[in-house]
Amino acid sequence: LVHFSAAPLDVSSGNRLCWDGPRMFHTCCQMGRPPNHLCWGDGTLSPEVCCLTAAPFAAKTLQPYVVTYPALGFTGPGPLPAGLQCLGPGPAEIAAVPEWIVKTPYPSPLRCADGLVTIPVGLPVPLEAVVPCVPPKYADIATLRPWDRTTFMLLGWDQVAGSLAMEQEYFRMYEEAMFAITTTKSGQDAFRHGEIMAMGAVPLFLDFNSTSRLGMGHMNRGLMMQALVLPGVLPLAYVDSTRFDARRYVSLAARTLQWTRHRMTTHAVAAYALKEMGINVTSRTRVLAVSLACTDVFCPLLLHGLRSVVGGERVLDYPELEGAYRRPGRPLRTPADPAPHFMLAGQRLLHPIIGDRSEAALIADIAHRRFHLVIFLRASAVFSHADNPVVAEALRVMPKSRLAGADDFDHIPLYLQDMHAKV
């Protein structure tokens, strides 16, 4: 894989102006490392300057493109800001669906001869978490390097892993950077791809050519490839400001953010998936989302999208998916939460739907065809909870075309194949 070639390069994260001789990112900025007198002993530099920021090299050429827009419709915390600073187009233009997106086809599901239809959903982002416009930039390339775990520790010296403060700093890093490096992980898709794009940065997806149109169905391949060939961009190292084309970058960043808002949100992906399943959403549509076997953030993201499209009162999760909701007085981040929680800690659904989740009530609703779709948010529940009366009744009564299962193993969706065989 191409990104492993980065190892021998003398490339540091953070502010490259700080590093000379023994003062390097990897010796000064790791979590838990005792203070290094070679790093901060002379008092001229600090962790804030060197570890949490990057020197503005090519980014400074973007300043002429920063525009201040009226902060209309502001819903964030705190007082109403005087204006919203954007790099290029403002919120209204980003929110409007451009013609080039309308004309771009959605990914085609994989339809097998035995009736199995595999619909790519990827790892979508909540619309509420997407920045309204491309923010002003203060760094060329974000400090995180996917192959170097020491660069993951953003507030390393005094923060607990998984804290809300660390999460906010993580997203600030992407928001202020022109580019951010990403690669495939154990599968092709990764939360990091969407996190970068939702924050208004342009991803440098080093091994994107190795991905498939099914595994990465909702990523725009043209935009990903354009970023890698921009003049002056050396994806593994830095941006050469003497060759950098600021105008082309602003255009690409705006188009990438537009694509994210209109094609990669939980709402957009859920609407696409329901349409491919033949579900014509009306005011009477009801969905049962079976959350048995759910252990991570993938299930809450799917529920978030279904609620957005179908309507909160008409999508019932069974059992109640605890991690998907905010509670009065409950902190957005708790020690029991897995980390990172991919934007969902701050974008949880406001409250669970008040509905009868008793087995007797659900079995009766299934028997009388009161649900138009039963979706297993994790398809493995068909096997791990095969003795559950609600699971058994859904498999017995529901038409096959009204049963769905989700599988976050994008490269080998074995659970979907096994579920299909069982159904």
ZAPA-456299 format. One line per 2 residues: their letters; for each residue x, y, z of N, C-alpha, C. Coordinates in steps of 0.2 Angstrom, whole numbers. Example, Ala and Ser with C-alpha at 12.3 -4.5 7.8 and 13.67 -1.06 7.14 Angstrom:
AS) 66/-28/39/62/-22/39/66/-16/39  64/-11/35/68/-5/36/64/0/39 $
REM end
This chain:
LV) 4/-6/0/0/0/0/4/6/0  2/11/-4/7/17/-5/8/21/1 $
HF) 3/21/6/5/25/12/10/23/17  12/16/16/17/14/20/24/17/18 $
SA) 24/20/12/31/23/10/32/29/14  28/31/18/29/37/22/34/36/28 $
AP) 35/30/30/39/29/36/46/32/36  50/31/30/57/34/30/57/41/29 $
LD) 52/45/27/52/52/26/53/56/33  57/61/32/58/65/38/52/70/38 $
VS) 46/68/40/40/72/40/37/73/47  36/79/50/33/79/56/26/82/56 $
SG) 22/81/61/16/84/61/16/90/65  11/94/66/11/100/70/14/105/66 $
NR) 17/110/70/20/116/67/27/114/65  28/114/58/35/112/56/40/117/57 $
LC) 39/123/59/44/128/61/47/126/68  44/122/71/46/120/78/52/115/78 $
WD) 52/111/73/56/105/73/63/106/71  68/105/75/75/106/73/79/101/78 $
GP) 83/96/75/87/92/79/83/87/83  84/88/90/81/83/95/73/85/96 $
RM) 71/91/94/65/94/95/60/91/89  57/86/90/52/83/85/46/82/88 $
FH) 41/81/83/34/80/85/33/73/89  37/68/87/36/62/90/39/61/97 $
TC) 44/66/98/47/66/105/44/71/110  40/76/107/38/81/111/30/81/112 $
CQ) 26/77/108/19/78/108/15/72/110  19/67/112/15/60/113/11/61/120 $
MG) 5/58/120/2/57/126/6/53/132  6/56/138/9/52/143/16/53/144 $
RP) 19/56/139/27/57/139/28/63/144  33/62/148/35/67/153/38/73/149 $
PN) 37/79/152/40/85/149/47/84/147  48/86/141/55/85/138/59/92/138 $
HL) 64/92/142/68/99/142/71/101/136  72/96/131/74/98/124/69/101/120 $
CW) 62/100/122/57/103/119/55/110/121  54/111/128/51/117/130/55/120/136 $
GD) 61/117/137/66/120/142/68/127/142  69/130/135/71/137/135/65/142/135 $
GT) 59/139/135/53/144/136/51/147/129  54/146/124/53/150/118/47/147/114 $
LS) 46/140/115/40/137/112/36/133/117  30/131/115/26/128/119/22/122/116 $
PE) 19/117/119/15/112/116/9/115/112  6/121/114/0/124/110/3/126/104 $
VC) 9/129/103/11/132/97/14/126/92  17/121/95/20/116/91/16/110/90 $
CL) 12/108/94/8/102/94/1/102/91  -2/108/93/-9/109/91/-10/113/85 $
TA) -5/116/82/-6/120/76/-1/118/71  -2/121/65/3/120/60/4/127/57 $
AP) 10/128/55/12/134/52/9/135/46  6/141/44/2/143/38/7/144/32 $
FA) 8/139/28/12/140/23/8/142/17  6/137/13/1/139/7/-5/142/9 $
AK) -8/140/15/-14/142/18/-15/150/18  -9/153/19/-10/161/19/-12/163/12 $
TL) -11/160/7/-13/162/0/-20/162/-1  -24/159/4/-31/159/3/-35/165/6 $
QP) -31/169/10/-34/175/13/-39/179/9  -37/180/2/-41/185/-2/-48/182/-3 $
YV) -49/175/-2/-55/172/-4/-60/171/2  -58/174/8/-62/174/14/-67/179/14 $
VT) -73/177/14/-79/182/14/-83/181/20  -86/187/23/-90/187/29/-97/187/27 $
YP) -101/182/29/-108/182/27/-113/183/33  -119/186/32/-123/187/38/-124/180/42 $
AL) -124/180/48/-125/174/52/-133/173/53  -136/172/47/-144/171/48/-145/164/49 $
GF) -150/162/53/-152/155/55/-147/152/60  -143/156/63/-138/153/68/-141/150/73 $
TG) -139/143/75/-142/139/80/-137/137/85  -131/139/85/-126/136/89/-127/140/96 $
PG) -122/137/101/-123/140/108/-120/147/108  -121/151/113/-118/157/114/-122/163/110 $
PL) -119/169/110/-122/175/107/-122/174/99  -126/178/96/-127/178/89/-120/181/86 $
PA) -116/178/82/-110/181/79/-112/186/75  -107/191/74/-108/196/69/-108/194/62 $
GL) -105/189/60/-105/186/54/-101/180/53  -102/176/48/-99/170/47/-94/170/42 $
QC) -88/168/43/-82/169/39/-82/162/35  -82/163/28/-82/157/24/-76/158/19 $
LG) -73/152/17/-68/152/11/-72/151/5  -74/156/1/-78/156/-5/-85/156/-4 $
PG) -89/151/-7/-96/152/-6/-99/152/1  -105/155/2/-108/155/8/-112/150/10 $
PA) -116/150/15/-120/144/17/-126/143/12  -129/148/10/-134/147/5/-132/143/-1 $
EI) -126/145/-4/-124/142/-10/-122/135/-8  -119/133/-3/-117/127/-1/-123/122/0 $
AA) -129/125/3/-135/121/5/-139/120/-1  -138/124/-7/-142/123/-13/-139/117/-17 $
VP) -143/113/-19/-141/107/-23/-139/109/-30  -133/109/-32/-130/111/-38/-132/106/-44 $
EW) -132/108/-50/-134/104/-56/-130/98/-56  -123/99/-55/-119/94/-56/-120/88/-52 $
IV) -122/89/-46/-124/84/-41/-131/81/-43  -135/85/-45/-142/82/-48/-140/77/-53 $
KT) -136/78/-58/-134/74/-63/-130/68/-62  -127/68/-56/-122/62/-54/-127/57/-52 $
PY) -126/51/-55/-130/45/-53/-128/43/-46  -133/40/-42/-132/36/-36/-128/30/-37 $
PS) -125/27/-32/-122/20/-33/-127/15/-35  -125/10/-39/-130/5/-41/-129/-1/-36 $
PL) -135/-3/-33/-134/-9/-28/-132/-15/-32  -129/-20/-28/-127/-26/-31/-133/-31/-31 $
RC) -135/-33/-37/-141/-38/-37/-139/-45/-39  -140/-49/-35/-138/-56/-36/-144/-60/-39 $
AD) -142/-66/-43/-147/-70/-46/-152/-73/-41  -149/-74/-35/-154/-78/-30/-158/-73/-26 $
GL) -158/-66/-28/-162/-62/-25/-159/-57/-20  -153/-58/-18/-150/-54/-13/-148/-47/-16 $
VT) -150/-42/-13/-148/-35/-15/-144/-32/-10  -138/-30/-12/-134/-27/-7/-133/-19/-9 $
IP) -135/-15/-4/-136/-8/-5/-130/-4/-1  -126/-1/-5/-121/3/-1/-123/8/3 $
VG) -122/9/10/-123/15/14/-117/18/17  -112/15/17/-106/18/19/-106/20/27 $
LP) -103/25/29/-103/28/35/-105/35/35  -111/37/35/-114/43/33/-113/48/40 $
VP) -113/54/39/-112/59/44/-119/63/45  -121/64/52/-127/68/53/-126/75/50 $
LE) -131/77/47/-131/84/43/-130/89/48  -132/89/55/-131/94/60/-124/95/61 $
AV) -120/90/59/-112/90/61/-108/93/55  -111/94/50/-108/97/44/-107/104/44 $
VP) -101/107/43/-100/114/43/-104/118/38  -107/124/39/-111/127/34/-108/129/28 $
CV) -101/131/28/-97/133/23/-90/131/24  -86/132/19/-79/130/20/-75/135/25 $
PP) -73/133/30/-70/138/35/-63/141/33  -61/147/35/-55/149/34/-49/144/36 $
KY) -44/144/32/-39/139/34/-32/142/37  -29/139/42/-23/141/45/-18/136/45 $
AD) -19/130/41/-14/125/41/-14/122/34  -9/119/32/-9/116/25/-12/109/25 $
IA) -9/105/29/-11/98/30/-12/96/38  -18/93/39/-19/92/46/-14/87/49 $
TL) -13/88/56/-7/85/59/-8/77/59  -14/74/59/-15/67/60/-12/63/54 $
RP) -8/58/55/-6/54/50/-9/47/52  -13/44/47/-16/37/49/-12/32/51 $
WD) -6/32/49/-1/26/50/3/27/56  2/33/60/6/35/65/2/37/71 $
RT) 1/32/76/-4/33/81/-2/39/86  5/40/86/7/46/90/3/52/88 $
TF) 2/53/82/-1/59/80/-9/59/81  -12/54/84/-19/54/86/-20/58/92 $
ML) -15/59/96/-15/61/103/-15/69/103  -21/72/102/-21/79/101/-20/83/107 $
LG) -23/81/112/-22/85/119/-18/81/123  -13/77/121/-10/72/124/-8/73/131 $
WD) -5/78/133/-2/79/140/-7/79/146  -13/81/145/-17/82/151/-24/80/149 $
QV) -26/77/144/-33/75/143/-34/67/143  -40/65/145/-42/58/145/-44/56/138 $
AG) -42/51/136/-44/48/129/-51/48/129  -54/50/123/-62/50/123/-65/55/126 $
SL) -62/60/129/-66/66/132/-69/70/127  -74/74/128/-77/78/124/-72/84/121 $
AM) -68/86/126/-63/91/124/-58/89/119  -56/82/119/-52/80/114/-56/79/107 $
EQ) -62/77/108/-66/77/102/-67/83/98  -68/88/102/-69/95/99/-62/97/96 $
EY) -56/96/99/-50/98/96/-48/94/90  -51/88/90/-50/83/84/-53/87/78 $
FR) -59/89/79/-63/92/73/-60/99/72  -58/102/77/-55/109/75/-49/108/71 $
MY) -45/103/72/-39/102/68/-41/101/60  -46/97/59/-48/96/52/-51/103/49 $
EE) -55/106/53/-59/112/51/-54/118/49  -48/118/52/-43/123/51/-38/121/45 $
AM) -38/115/43/-33/113/38/-36/113/31  -32/114/26/-34/114/19/-35/107/17 $
FA) -30/102/19/-30/95/17/-30/91/24  -32/85/23/-31/80/28/-30/73/25 $
IT) -25/70/27/-23/63/25/-28/58/27  -30/53/23/-34/47/25/-32/41/21 $
TT) -33/35/23/-32/29/19/-37/24/21  -38/19/18/-42/13/20/-39/11/27 $
KS) -44/7/30/-42/4/36/-43/-3/36  -46/-7/41/-48/-14/40/-53/-15/34 $
GQ) -57/-10/33/-61/-10/27/-60/-4/23  -63/-3/18/-62/2/13/-65/9/16 $
DA) -71/9/19/-73/15/22/-71/16/29  -71/22/32/-69/23/38/-72/30/40 $
FR) -73/30/47/-76/36/49/-72/43/48  -66/42/47/-61/48/46/-63/51/40 $
HG) -65/47/34/-66/50/28/-71/56/29  -77/54/32/-83/58/32/-81/64/37 $
EI) -77/62/42/-76/68/47/-72/73/44  -67/71/40/-63/76/36/-67/81/32 $
MA) -72/78/28/-76/81/23/-81/85/27  -84/83/32/-89/87/36/-86/93/39 $
MG) -80/93/40/-77/99/43/-74/104/38  -76/103/32/-74/107/26/-67/107/24 $
AV) -63/101/26/-56/100/23/-57/96/17  -52/95/13/-51/91/7/-47/85/9 $
PL) -50/79/8/-46/73/10/-41/71/4  -35/70/7/-30/67/2/-30/59/4 $
FL) -34/56/-1/-35/49/0/-30/45/-4  -25/43/0/-19/40/-3/-20/34/-7 $
DF) -24/29/-5/-25/23/-9/-32/22/-11  -35/28/-13/-42/28/-16/-43/23/-22 $
NS) -38/23/-26/-38/19/-32/-39/11/-30  -38/9/-24/-39/2/-22/-46/1/-19 $
TS) -50/6/-19/-57/5/-17/-61/3/-22  -67/0/-20/-72/-2/-25/-78/3/-25 $
RL) -82/2/-31/-88/7/-31/-93/4/-27  -93/-2/-24/-98/-4/-20/-96/-2/-12 $
GM) -90/-4/-11/-87/-2/-4/-87/5/-3  -86/9/-7/-86/17/-6/-91/20/-11 $
GH) -97/17/-11/-102/20/-16/-103/27/-16  -103/30/-10/-106/37/-9/-100/42/-9 $
MN) -94/40/-10/-89/45/-11/-88/47/-19  -87/53/-20/-86/55/-27/-79/54/-29 $
RG) -78/49/-34/-72/47/-36/-68/53/-39  -71/57/-43/-68/62/-47/-65/67/-42 $
LM) -69/69/-37/-66/74/-32/-60/71/-28  -61/65/-26/-55/62/-23/-49/62/-27 $
MQ) -49/61/-33/-43/60/-37/-41/67/-39  -45/72/-40/-43/79/-41/-38/82/-36 $
AL) -40/80/-29/-36/83/-24/-29/80/-24  -28/74/-27/-21/71/-27/-17/74/-32 $
VL) -20/78/-37/-16/80/-42/-16/88/-43  -18/91/-37/-18/98/-37/-10/101/-37 $
PG) -9/106/-41/-2/108/-42/1/110/-35  7/108/-33/10/109/-27/9/105/-21 $
VL) 4/100/-22/2/96/-16/6/90/-16  10/89/-11/14/83/-10/10/79/-4 $
PL) 6/75/-5/1/72/0/5/69/6  11/66/5/14/63/11/18/68/15 $
AY) 19/74/13/23/79/16/20/86/17  20/90/12/18/97/13/15/100/6 $
VD) 13/106/6/11/109/1/16/115/-1  18/114/-8/23/119/-10/19/126/-12 $
ST) 20/131/-8/16/137/-9/18/140/-16  24/139/-19/26/142/-25/22/140/-31 $
RF) 19/134/-30/16/130/-36/8/130/-34  6/131/-28/-1/130/-26/-6/135/-30 $
DA) -11/132/-32/-16/136/-35/-22/137/-31  -22/143/-27/-27/144/-22/-35/144/-25 $
RR) -35/147/-31/-42/147/-34/-45/140/-35  -41/136/-38/-43/129/-39/-45/125/-32 $
YV) -41/127/-27/-42/124/-21/-49/126/-18  -50/132/-18/-57/135/-16/-62/132/-19 $
SL) -62/131/-26/-67/128/-30/-68/120/-28  -63/117/-27/-63/110/-25/-66/109/-18 $
AA) -63/113/-13/-66/112/-6/-73/114/-6  -76/119/-10/-83/120/-10/-87/114/-13 $
RT) -85/111/-18/-88/106/-21/-88/100/-17  -83/99/-13/-82/93/-9/-87/94/-3 $
LQ) -88/100/0/-92/101/5/-99/100/3  -101/103/-3/-108/102/-6/-109/95/-7 $
WT) -105/91/-9/-106/84/-10/-107/80/-4  -104/82/2/-104/79/8/-111/81/11 $
RH) -114/87/10/-120/89/13/-126/86/9  -125/84/3/-131/82/-1/-131/75/-3 $
RM) -125/71/-2/-125/64/-4/-122/60/2  -119/63/7/-116/58/12/-118/59/19 $
TT) -124/62/20/-127/63/27/-131/57/28  -133/56/34/-137/50/36/-144/51/33 $
HA) -147/57/32/-153/58/29/-153/56/21  -148/58/18/-147/57/11/-146/50/9 $
VA) -142/46/13/-141/39/12/-147/35/14  -150/37/20/-156/33/21/-162/34/16 $
AY) -163/40/13/-167/41/8/-166/37/2  -159/37/0/-157/32/-6/-159/25/-4 $
AL) -157/23/2/-158/15/3/-165/13/3  -169/18/6/-177/16/6/-179/16/-1 $
KE) -177/21/-5/-180/21/-12/-177/14/-16  -171/12/-15/-169/6/-18/-172/0/-15 $
MG) -175/0/-9/-179/-6/-6/-186/-5/-8  -188/0/-12/-195/0/-14/-200/3/-9 $
IN) -197/6/-4/-201/9/1/-203/16/-1  -210/17/-2/-212/24/-4/-214/27/3 $
VT) -210/32/5/-211/34/12/-217/39/12  -222/38/16/-228/42/17/-229/44/24 $
SR) -234/47/25/-236/49/32/-238/43/36  -239/37/33/-241/31/36/-236/26/37 $
TR) -230/27/34/-225/22/34/-222/21/41  -221/15/43/-219/13/49/-213/8/48 $
VL) -208/9/52/-202/5/52/-200/2/59  -198/-4/59/-196/-7/65/-188/-8/64 $
AV) -184/-5/68/-177/-5/68/-174/-10/74  -173/-16/72/-170/-20/77/-163/-19/79 $
SL) -162/-17/85/-155/-15/87/-152/-20/92  -154/-26/92/-151/-32/95/-144/-33/92 $
AC) -139/-34/96/-132/-35/94/-128/-29/92  -131/-23/93/-128/-17/91/-123/-15/97 $
TD) -117/-14/95/-112/-12/100/-108/-6/99  -109/-3/93/-105/3/91/-109/8/88 $
VF) -106/13/85/-109/19/83/-113/18/76  -111/13/72/-114/11/66/-122/11/66 $
CP) -125/8/71/-132/7/72/-135/14/74  -133/18/78/-136/25/79/-136/29/73 $
LL) -130/28/69/-130/32/63/-136/30/58  -137/24/57/-143/21/53/-149/24/56 $
LH) -150/23/62/-156/25/66/-157/33/65  -152/37/65/-152/44/64/-155/45/57 $
GL) -153/42/52/-155/43/45/-162/41/44  -164/35/47/-171/33/46/-176/38/49 $
RS) -174/40/55/-179/45/59/-179/51/55  -174/53/52/-174/60/48/-178/59/42 $
VV) -179/53/39/-182/53/32/-190/51/34  -191/46/38/-197/43/39/-201/47/44 $
GG) -198/50/49/-201/54/54/-200/50/61  -198/54/66/-196/51/72/-201/46/75 $
ER) -208/48/75/-213/44/78/-214/38/75  -212/37/68/-214/31/65/-208/26/64 $
VL) -203/27/67/-197/22/67/-196/20/74  -197/14/76/-197/12/83/-191/7/83 $
DY) -186/9/88/-180/4/89/-182/0/94  -180/-7/93/-181/-12/98/-175/-16/99 $
PE) -172/-17/105/-174/-13/111/-172/-6/110  -174/-1/114/-172/6/114/-164/6/113 $
LE) -161/10/108/-154/10/107/-151/16/111  -149/14/117/-147/19/122/-142/24/120 $
GA) -137/22/116/-132/27/114/-134/32/109  -140/31/106/-143/36/101/-146/42/104 $
YR) -147/42/110/-151/48/113/-147/52/118  -150/59/118/-148/63/124/-153/62/129 $
RP) -150/63/135/-154/63/141/-154/69/145  -159/71/148/-159/77/152/-154/76/158 $
GR) -149/81/158/-144/81/163/-138/76/161  -138/72/156/-133/67/154/-128/71/150 $
PL) -122/70/152/-116/73/148/-116/70/141  -114/74/136/-113/72/129/-108/66/129 $
RT) -103/66/133/-98/61/134/-98/58/141  -98/52/141/-97/48/148/-92/43/147 $
PA) -89/42/153/-83/37/153/-85/30/150  -91/28/150/-93/22/147/-94/22/139 $
DP) -94/28/136/-94/29/129/-88/26/126  -89/23/120/-83/21/116/-80/27/113 $
AP) -74/27/112/-71/34/109/-67/32/103  -67/36/97/-71/42/97/-78/40/95 $
HF) -83/44/96/-90/43/94/-92/46/88  -88/48/84/-89/50/77/-95/55/77 $
ML) -94/61/80/-99/66/79/-105/65/83  -107/59/85/-114/58/87/-115/60/94 $
AG) -109/61/98/-110/63/105/-114/69/105  -112/74/100/-115/80/100/-122/81/96 $
QR) -123/75/92/-129/75/88/-134/69/89  -134/67/95/-139/62/97/-146/64/96 $
LL) -150/60/95/-157/61/94/-160/64/101  -164/69/101/-166/72/107/-170/68/112 $
HP) -173/63/110/-177/59/115/-179/52/111  -180/47/115/-183/41/112/-190/41/110 $
II) -192/37/105/-199/37/104/-203/34/109  -209/37/111/-213/34/116/-217/29/112 $
GD) -216/22/113/-219/17/110/-219/11/114  -223/6/113/-224/0/116/-219/-5/113 $
RS) -213/-6/117/-208/-10/115/-209/-17/118  -214/-19/120/-215/-26/123/-215/-31/118 $
EA) -213/-37/119/-213/-42/114/-220/-43/111  -225/-43/116/-232/-45/114/-234/-40/109 $
AL) -233/-33/110/-236/-28/106/-232/-28/99  -226/-29/99/-222/-30/93/-224/-36/89 $
IA) -225/-41/92/-227/-47/88/-233/-46/85  -238/-43/89/-245/-42/86/-244/-37/80 $
DI) -240/-32/80/-239/-27/75/-236/-30/69  -231/-35/70/-228/-38/64/-234/-43/61 $
AH) -237/-47/65/-242/-51/63/-248/-48/58  -249/-42/60/-255/-38/57/-252/-33/51 $
RR) -245/-34/50/-242/-31/44/-242/-23/46  -241/-21/52/-242/-14/53/-235/-10/52 $
FH) -230/-14/51/-223/-12/49/-222/-13/42  -220/-7/38/-218/-8/31/-211/-11/30 $
LV) -207/-10/35/-200/-13/34/-198/-15/41  -194/-20/41/-191/-22/47/-183/-23/45 $
IF) -179/-18/49/-172/-18/47/-168/-20/53  -164/-25/52/-159/-27/58/-153/-22/57 $
LR) -152/-18/62/-147/-13/62/-140/-16/62  -140/-23/64/-134/-27/63/-137/-34/62 $
AS) -135/-36/55/-138/-42/53/-137/-48/57  -131/-48/60/-129/-54/64/-134/-56/70 $
AV) -139/-51/71/-144/-52/76/-149/-58/74  -149/-59/68/-154/-64/65/-151/-71/68 $
FS) -145/-72/69/-142/-78/72/-140/-78/79  -137/-72/82/-136/-72/89/-142/-71/93 $
HA) -147/-69/90/-154/-68/94/-159/-72/90  -158/-78/88/-163/-82/84/-168/-84/88 $
DN) -167/-85/95/-173/-87/99/-177/-81/102  -176/-75/100/-180/-69/102/-186/-70/98 $
PV) -192/-69/102/-199/-70/98/-200/-65/93  -198/-59/94/-199/-53/89/-195/-55/83 $
VA) -189/-57/83/-184/-59/78/-188/-65/74  -190/-70/77/-193/-76/74/-199/-74/71 $
EA) -203/-69/74/-210/-68/70/-208/-63/64  -203/-59/64/-202/-55/58/-200/-59/53 $
LR) -195/-64/54/-193/-69/49/-198/-73/46  -203/-75/50/-209/-79/48/-214/-75/44 $
VM) -216/-69/46/-221/-66/43/-220/-61/38  -214/-57/39/-213/-52/34/-211/-54/27 $
PK) -214/-51/22/-211/-53/15/-204/-52/14  -200/-56/11/-193/-55/10/-191/-48/8 $
SR) -195/-45/3/-193/-38/1/-194/-33/6  -197/-35/12/-198/-30/17/-194/-32/23 $
LA) -188/-36/22/-183/-37/27/-177/-34/25  -173/-31/30/-167/-29/28/-162/-30/34 $
GA) -156/-30/32/-150/-31/37/-145/-26/35  -141/-24/40/-136/-19/39/-129/-23/42 $
DD) -124/-22/38/-117/-25/40/-112/-20/38  -108/-18/43/-103/-13/43/-96/-16/40 $
FD) -96/-22/38/-90/-25/35/-91/-24/28  -88/-19/25/-89/-17/19/-86/-21/13 $
HI) -80/-24/15/-76/-28/10/-79/-35/10  -81/-38/16/-84/-45/16/-90/-45/19 $
PL) -96/-43/16/-102/-43/20/-105/-50/21  -102/-54/25/-104/-61/26/-111/-62/30 $
YL) -112/-57/34/-118/-57/38/-124/-57/34  -123/-52/29/-129/-51/24/-130/-58/20 $
QD) -125/-61/18/-126/-67/14/-129/-72/18  -126/-73/24/-129/-78/29/-136/-77/31 $
MH) -138/-70/32/-145/-68/33/-149/-70/27  -147/-68/21/-151/-70/15/-153/-77/15 $
AK) -147/-81/16/-148/-88/16/-154/-91/21  -153/-88/27/-158/-90/32/-165/-88/30 $
V) -166/-82/28/-173/-79/26/-176/-84/20 $
REM end
